[in-house]
Amino acid sequence: VAKDLGLQLPALRDRGARVVSEGRTQYFALHGKTGHLVTAERIDREQLCRLVDKCVLRCELIVEAEM
């Protein structure tokens, strides 16, 4: 994520970047030491999308400080 935004990892942390998912369960997070997007919870496709052919989990990257 840091690389995609053109930032060094400390700058990403200093800006308070975090990943937010829809709903109460947060399935994704930013790894603090690498800046990689990682799964924070087990993702069970059958439970989440059993009635849908295309399963999509949306998340947003929130950066608190100005870019």
N, C-alpha and C positions, 0 to 999 in steps of 0.2 A: 504494500500500500504506500509506504514511504517513497519507494522508487517511482511508482505510478504518478504520485503527486509532485515529484521532483524535489523532495525534501530529504534531509538527513534524518536518521532515526531520532536523535535528541529533539529536533525541531518538531517532529510529529508528537512526541510526548509532551513537550512544552505547550503545544497548542491545545492540549486536552482532547485529542482525537479518540473517538470510540465508535463502536459499531452498534447499531440499534436495529432489532428485528421487530416485525409486526407481532402483536400479541404479547402474552406474558412471558413466554419462554424465549430466551435469548440464545439462538442456535450458533451464532458466530461471535468472534472476539478478535481483537488485535493482540498478537503475541508481543509481550513487552520488550523482549530482547532482540527480536528480529524484525518486527513490524509486519510480519506476515498475517494474512487473514486465515484464521483457523476455526475449526468447529469447537464450540464451547459445550455443546450438549449432543447426546446421541440423536441422530436423525433417522426416524423410522418412517420410510415412505408409505408403507401400508397403513400406518396409523394416521398420517397427515393427509394423504392424497388418495385414499382407497377408491373414491368414486370419480377420480379425474385422470384422464390419460396423460396430460402434461403436468408434471409436478414442479411448482416454482416456489422457492422461499425467497422473499424479498427482504433486503436489509439496507440500511442507510449508514453512511459514514458521516458522523457529526464532528466538526472541528470547531472548537469554542473560540479560539483567537482568530483574528483576521488572517487571510492568506495573501 
